Amino acid sequence: MIQMLAFAAAMTLPDFVRGHTLLPYRRAIASHKETLLHGDPSDLQMLRFAATRVAREGAYFCANCINEDIKKGGMSYWRRSHQIPGLLICSAHGTALRYMETEAAFRMAPSQCMPVSLPIDEEWAIQSHANPLVAKFIELSLALASSDKPLPIKPVRQALVQIARQKGISVYAKSSKELLSDRIVAHFPQRWLESVFPGITAKHSGEMLHQIDGVLYLSTCSSTVAAYLLAICMLFDSNEQALEALASIGPETVLNTRVCVPRAQLDFESLLVDYVEFKGSHAAVARKRKMPTITLTQQLRNLGLPNLTLSGSRRGSLLDAAYNFFIHGLPMAESAKRANVMLADLERIVRYAGVELIASLKQMSPTALQSKSTARLGKGQLPHRMSFALRVGDCIEDPAKKAA
């Protein structure tokens, strides 16, 4: 069926699978055939058994999208992005999705499902998406859903372990340190978390949950990709930092963020101006352009313009290190030492640098030209079926209280 649909759409099999199925999301991090491209025609058995599988129970759609489809083309379409676990609001319209309880709904047009579909609670959806951790989860999910091939499990686990150790989280099956699963339960909105990974909110504090905690010590995938996404969002301070770590796993692994790219084409010259203005900060440029940082990072990297800021609480100046190396011609190790940054961070800049970087550096005013040293767990659940264990204080955070 997948082959026939790709042929009818005049697309190659890999392009069709990456653009119209949930296989890339479900295999975003893999221990089995991790070198296999999504939609590789050399393995039709993978497509036969995995390409039509869903990522969460039910079939989701946006009523506004459906109405627009009918006005424009006379028929309605299912959106792949609406089937991503944890996504409750249509990004195009900002309204809560509707859903059908049965996956058989995909055999019909979503307009036929409208009269008998169920609505997601609008207030819950808006509150959930306003949570920074939930926003990170959804943004990364959409990015990984359009990747060309899976991320291999071993280097992903190593990247997570490195951050977990820094944050004092247990990286072994038996340890007295804080568990990753406990931190996830404590920080994510409970009801939303249960919709993504049913059963996790019922665990007791200190109780090992291998489907979640196992992402740090199991050599094969602990459970669904949602477990790894929850871990990534919990451990990394920002999606930008997470993207850097995932991209460093290997140049052969491509994180394609096409689904997040806005319709308006990015102007090359104005992008360079913004990059210079904000001293190479991808996050600052993304905020100005009101677009996801993870998307802008991919765009700027394609232009050879790496991120020149450090994430988290790390001190030092990558901009100064870049000046020392590219402009002043100092050795790489000396450039990093003077700017008080890790050599690996400067190597990352060099790895992604293009011809535009030096020209951009010359237009920037550095702070210092040469710095001195110094249910089944993990199976998505329908909203009206969810049951979870609420404990004292377990609720979606009130932004006003948090600010106070």
C-alpha positions as CSV (number, residue, x, y, z in Angstrom):
1,M,0.0,0.0,0.0
2,I,2.8,2.4,0.9
3,Q,4.6,1.8,-2.4
4,M,1.4,2.4,-4.4
5,L,0.6,5.6,-2.5
6,A,4.2,6.9,-3.1
7,F,3.8,6.0,-6.8
8,A,0.5,7.8,-7.0
9,A,2.0,10.9,-5.3
10,A,4.9,10.9,-7.7
11,M,7.3,10.7,-4.8
12,T,10.3,8.4,-3.9
13,L,9.5,5.8,-1.3
14,P,11.8,7.4,1.4
15,D,10.3,10.9,0.8
16,F,6.8,9.6,1.0
17,V,7.5,7.7,4.2
18,R,9.2,10.7,5.8
19,G,6.4,13.1,4.8
20,H,3.3,11.0,5.2
21,T,3.8,8.3,7.8
22,L,4.6,8.2,11.5
23,L,7.4,5.7,11.0
24,P,10.1,8.4,11.3
25,Y,8.7,9.5,14.7
26,R,8.3,5.9,16.0
27,R,11.8,5.0,14.9
28,A,13.4,8.3,15.7
29,I,15.7,6.6,18.2
30,A,16.4,2.9,17.3
31,S,18.5,0.0,18.4
32,H,17.2,-2.3,15.6
33,K,18.5,-1.5,12.1
34,E,19.6,2.0,13.3
35,T,21.5,2.6,10.0
36,L,18.4,2.0,7.8
37,L,17.0,5.1,6.2
38,H,13.3,5.7,6.8
39,G,11.5,4.3,3.8
40,D,14.5,2.4,2.5
41,P,13.1,0.2,-0.4
42,S,15.7,-2.4,0.4
43,D,13.7,-3.4,3.5
44,L,10.1,-3.7,2.4
45,Q,9.3,-5.9,5.5
46,M,9.9,-2.9,7.7
47,L,7.4,-0.8,5.7
48,R,4.9,-3.6,5.6
49,F,4.7,-4.0,9.3
50,A,5.6,-0.5,10.6
51,A,4.8,2.2,8.1
52,T,1.0,2.3,8.8
53,R,1.2,2.1,12.6
54,V,0.0,5.0,14.6
55,A,1.9,6.7,17.5
56,R,-1.1,7.1,19.8
57,E,-4.6,5.8,20.1
58,G,-7.3,7.4,18.1
59,A,-7.4,9.8,15.1
60,Y,-6.9,13.5,15.7
61,F,-7.8,16.5,13.5
62,C,-8.4,20.2,13.6
63,A,-11.9,21.4,12.7
64,N,-10.6,24.7,11.3
65,C,-8.1,22.8,9.1
66,I,-10.9,20.6,7.8
67,N,-13.1,23.5,6.9
68,E,-10.2,25.3,5.1
69,D,-9.5,22.1,3.2
70,I,-13.0,21.8,2.0
71,K,-13.2,25.5,0.9
72,K,-9.9,25.2,-1.0
73,G,-10.1,21.8,-2.6
74,G,-13.5,20.3,-1.8
75,M,-12.2,17.5,0.4
76,S,-10.4,17.2,3.8
77,Y,-7.1,15.6,4.8
78,W,-5.6,14.1,7.9
79,R,-2.5,15.9,9.2
80,R,0.4,13.7,10.3
81,S,1.6,16.3,12.8
82,H,-1.8,16.1,14.6
83,Q,-1.1,12.4,15.4
84,I,2.0,13.2,17.5
85,P,1.6,12.1,21.1
86,G,1.2,15.1,23.5
87,L,0.1,17.5,20.8
88,L,-3.3,18.9,21.8
89,I,-3.5,22.1,19.8
90,C,-3.3,22.9,16.1
91,S,-0.3,25.1,15.6
92,A,-1.9,26.8,12.6
93,H,-5.1,27.9,14.4
94,G,-4.2,27.6,18.1
95,T,-7.4,25.7,18.8
96,A,-7.8,22.3,20.6
97,L,-8.0,19.2,18.4
98,R,-10.9,16.8,18.1
99,Y,-10.5,13.1,17.9
100,M,-12.1,9.8,17.1
101,E,-11.7,6.9,19.5
102,T,-11.0,4.3,16.7
103,E,-8.1,4.3,14.3
104,A,-10.5,3.0,11.7
105,A,-11.4,6.7,11.3
106,F,-8.4,7.0,9.0
107,R,-10.2,5.1,6.4
108,M,-12.6,8.0,6.1
109,A,-12.2,11.7,5.4
110,P,-11.9,13.7,8.6
111,S,-14.9,15.8,7.5
112,Q,-17.0,12.6,7.8
113,C,-15.8,12.2,11.4
114,M,-16.6,15.8,12.5
115,P,-20.2,15.2,13.7
116,V,-19.4,12.2,15.9
117,S,-15.9,13.2,17.1
118,L,-15.0,14.2,20.6
119,P,-13.3,17.5,21.6
120,I,-10.2,17.9,23.7
121,D,-10.8,20.1,26.6
122,E,-9.7,23.6,25.5
123,E,-8.6,24.9,28.8
124,W,-6.5,21.8,29.5
125,A,-4.9,21.9,26.1
126,I,-3.9,25.6,26.3
127,Q,-2.5,25.2,29.9
128,S,-0.5,22.1,28.8
129,H,1.0,23.7,25.8
130,A,1.9,26.8,27.8
131,N,4.2,24.6,29.9
132,P,7.8,25.0,28.8
133,L,8.6,21.3,29.1
134,V,5.6,20.4,27.1
135,A,6.5,22.9,24.4
136,K,10.0,21.5,24.2
137,F,8.6,17.9,23.9
138,I,6.3,18.8,21.0
139,E,9.0,20.8,19.2
140,L,11.5,18.0,19.4
141,S,8.8,15.4,18.4
142,L,8.0,17.3,15.2
143,A,11.7,17.7,14.3
144,L,12.5,14.0,14.8
145,A,9.3,13.0,13.0
146,S,10.9,14.4,9.8
147,S,14.4,13.0,10.2
148,D,15.9,11.0,7.4
149,K,17.1,8.1,9.6
150,P,17.0,7.1,13.2
151,L,19.4,8.2,15.9
152,P,21.4,5.1,17.1
153,I,20.6,4.2,20.7
154,K,24.2,3.9,22.0
155,P,25.4,7.5,21.4
156,V,22.0,8.9,22.5
157,R,22.3,7.1,25.7
158,Q,25.9,8.3,26.2
159,A,24.7,11.9,25.6
160,L,21.9,11.5,28.2
161,V,24.2,9.9,30.7
162,Q,26.7,12.7,30.5
163,I,24.0,15.3,31.4
164,A,22.3,13.1,34.0
165,R,25.6,12.7,35.9
166,Q,26.1,16.5,35.9
167,K,22.6,16.9,37.4
168,G,23.0,14.2,40.1
169,I,20.6,11.7,38.5
170,S,21.0,8.0,38.8
171,V,22.5,6.4,35.7
172,Y,22.4,2.8,37.0
173,A,19.7,0.3,37.6
174,K,20.5,0.3,41.3
175,S,21.5,3.6,42.9
176,S,20.6,5.8,45.8
177,K,20.6,9.0,43.7
178,E,17.5,10.7,42.3
179,L,15.7,8.8,39.6
180,L,15.0,10.3,36.2
181,S,11.4,9.1,36.3
182,D,10.9,10.9,39.6
183,R,12.1,14.2,38.2
184,I,9.9,13.8,35.1
185,V,6.8,13.1,37.3
186,A,7.6,16.1,39.5
187,H,8.1,18.6,36.7
188,F,5.7,17.7,33.8
189,P,2.0,18.5,34.1
190,Q,0.4,15.3,35.4
191,R,-2.6,15.0,33.2
192,W,-0.6,15.7,30.0
193,L,2.1,13.3,31.1
194,E,-0.4,10.6,31.6
195,S,-1.7,11.1,28.0
196,V,1.8,10.6,26.7
197,F,3.1,7.9,28.9
198,P,0.2,6.1,30.8
199,G,1.0,4.6,34.2
200,I,4.0,6.9,35.0
201,T,2.1,9.1,37.4
202,A,1.0,6.1,39.5
203,K,4.6,5.1,40.4
204,H,5.9,5.8,43.9
205,S,8.8,8.1,44.5
206,G,12.1,6.1,44.5
207,E,10.5,3.3,42.5
208,M,12.6,2.3,39.5
209,L,10.6,2.5,36.2
210,H,12.8,0.7,33.6
211,Q,10.7,2.0,30.7
212,I,11.9,5.6,31.7
213,D,15.0,5.2,33.8
214,G,16.3,2.6,31.4
215,V,17.1,5.2,28.8
216,L,20.2,5.8,30.8
217,Y,21.4,2.2,31.2
218,L,19.7,-0.2,28.7
219,S,21.6,-1.0,25.5
220,T,18.4,-1.5,23.6
221,C,15.4,0.8,23.4
222,S,13.7,0.9,26.8
223,S,10.2,1.6,25.4
224,T,8.7,4.1,22.9
225,V,10.5,7.2,21.6
226,A,8.3,9.2,24.1
227,A,10.5,8.0,26.9
228,Y,13.6,9.4,25.3
229,L,11.9,12.6,24.4
230,L,10.8,13.1,28.0
231,A,14.4,12.4,29.2
232,I,15.9,14.8,26.7
233,C,13.4,17.6,27.7
234,M,14.1,17.0,31.4
235,L,17.9,16.8,31.1
236,F,18.8,19.4,28.6
237,D,18.2,23.1,29.5
238,S,17.0,24.0,26.0
239,N,16.1,22.4,22.7
240,E,19.1,24.2,21.2
241,Q,21.4,22.4,23.6
242,A,19.6,19.1,22.9
243,L,19.9,19.7,19.1
244,E,23.6,20.3,19.4
245,A,24.1,17.1,21.4
246,L,21.9,15.0,19.0
247,A,23.5,16.5,15.9
248,S,27.0,15.7,17.3
249,I,26.1,12.0,17.3
250,G,27.2,11.7,13.7
251,P,27.3,13.7,10.5
252,E,25.5,10.9,8.7
253,T,22.4,11.5,10.9
254,V,20.3,14.3,9.5
255,L,17.7,16.0,11.7
256,N,15.3,17.5,9.1
257,T,12.9,20.1,10.6
258,R,10.9,20.7,7.5
259,V,7.6,20.5,9.4
260,C,8.5,23.4,11.5
261,V,9.7,25.7,8.7
262,P,7.2,28.6,8.2
263,R,5.8,29.2,4.8
264,A,7.5,32.5,4.3
265,Q,10.9,32.0,2.8
266,L,13.9,33.1,4.9
267,D,15.7,36.0,3.3
268,F,19.4,35.2,3.2
269,E,20.7,38.7,3.6
270,S,18.4,39.7,6.5
271,L,19.3,36.4,8.2
272,L,23.0,37.3,8.1
273,V,22.1,40.8,9.5
274,D,20.2,39.3,12.4
275,Y,23.0,36.8,13.1
276,V,25.6,39.6,13.3
277,E,23.2,41.8,15.4
278,F,22.7,39.1,18.1
279,K,26.4,38.0,18.1
280,G,25.7,34.5,16.7
281,S,22.9,33.6,19.2
282,H,20.5,31.3,17.4
283,A,17.9,31.6,20.3
284,A,17.9,35.4,20.0
285,V,17.5,35.4,16.3
286,A,14.6,32.9,16.6
287,R,12.9,35.1,19.2
288,K,13.1,38.1,16.9
289,R,11.7,36.1,14.0
290,K,9.1,34.3,16.2
291,M,10.1,30.9,15.0
292,P,11.2,27.7,16.8
293,T,14.9,27.8,17.8
294,I,15.4,24.2,16.6
295,T,14.2,25.2,13.1
296,L,16.3,28.3,12.9
297,T,19.4,26.4,14.1
298,Q,19.0,24.0,11.2
299,Q,18.6,27.0,8.7
300,L,21.7,28.8,10.0
301,R,23.8,25.6,10.1
302,N,23.0,25.1,6.5
303,L,24.5,28.5,5.9
304,G,27.6,27.6,7.8
305,L,26.7,29.9,10.8
306,P,26.9,27.9,14.0
307,N,25.5,29.0,17.4
308,L,28.0,31.1,19.3
309,T,26.4,31.0,22.7
310,L,26.8,28.5,25.5
311,S,23.7,26.9,27.0
312,G,22.8,26.6,30.6
313,S,25.0,28.1,33.3
314,R,28.3,27.5,31.6
315,R,30.6,30.5,31.6
316,G,33.0,31.6,29.0
317,S,32.5,33.1,25.5
318,L,32.3,31.1,22.4
319,L,32.3,34.3,20.4
320,D,35.7,35.2,21.9
321,A,36.9,31.7,21.2
322,A,35.8,32.0,17.6
323,Y,37.6,35.4,17.3
324,N,40.8,34.0,18.7
325,F,40.8,31.1,16.3
326,F,39.3,32.5,13.0
327,I,40.4,36.2,13.2
328,H,43.5,36.2,15.3
329,G,44.8,32.8,14.1
330,L,45.6,31.3,17.5
331,P,45.8,27.5,17.9
332,M,42.4,25.9,18.7
333,A,43.3,24.7,22.2
334,E,44.8,28.2,23.1
335,S,41.7,29.9,21.6
336,A,39.4,27.8,23.8
337,K,41.5,28.3,26.9
338,R,41.7,32.1,26.6
339,A,37.9,32.3,26.2
340,N,37.3,29.9,29.1
341,V,35.3,27.4,27.0
342,M,35.7,23.7,26.4
343,L,37.7,22.6,23.4
344,A,34.8,20.4,22.3
345,D,32.5,23.5,22.1
346,L,35.0,25.3,19.8
347,E,35.4,22.2,17.7
348,R,31.7,22.2,17.2
349,I,31.8,25.7,15.8
350,V,34.6,24.7,13.4
351,R,32.7,21.6,12.4
352,Y,29.7,23.6,11.2
353,A,31.5,26.8,10.1
354,G,31.1,28.0,6.5
355,V,32.5,30.8,4.4
356,E,30.0,33.3,5.8
357,L,31.1,32.8,9.4
358,I,34.4,34.8,9.2
359,A,32.7,37.6,7.3
360,S,30.1,37.7,10.1
361,L,32.7,37.7,12.8
362,K,34.4,40.7,11.3
363,Q,31.2,42.6,11.6
364,M,30.7,41.8,15.2
365,S,32.1,43.7,18.1
366,P,33.5,41.1,20.6
367,T,33.3,41.8,24.3
368,A,37.1,41.2,24.3
369,L,39.2,40.5,21.3
370,Q,41.3,37.9,23.2
371,S,39.7,36.6,26.4
372,K,41.7,35.7,29.4
373,S,41.6,32.2,31.0
374,T,39.5,31.9,33.7
375,A,-1.9,1.2,31.0
376,R,0.9,-0.2,28.9
377,L,3.5,2.1,29.8
378,G,4.4,4.4,27.0
379,K,1.3,3.7,24.9
380,G,-0.6,7.0,24.1
381,Q,-4.0,7.2,25.7
382,L,-7.2,8.8,24.6
383,P,-8.1,11.9,26.7
384,H,-11.5,10.6,28.0
385,R,-10.0,7.3,29.1
386,M,-7.1,8.7,31.2
387,S,-6.8,7.8,34.8
388,F,-3.8,8.9,36.9
389,A,-2.8,9.2,40.5
390,L,-2.9,12.8,41.7
391,R,-0.8,13.6,44.8
392,V,-0.7,16.7,46.9
393,G,0.6,19.6,44.7
394,D,0.3,17.6,41.5
395,C,-1.3,20.0,39.1
396,I,-0.4,22.2,36.1
397,E,1.6,25.1,37.4
398,D,-0.1,28.4,37.7
399,P,2.1,30.8,35.8
400,A,1.2,33.7,38.1
401,K,2.1,31.6,41.2
402,K,5.3,30.5,39.6
403,A,6.3,34.1,38.9
404,A,5.5,35.1,42.4
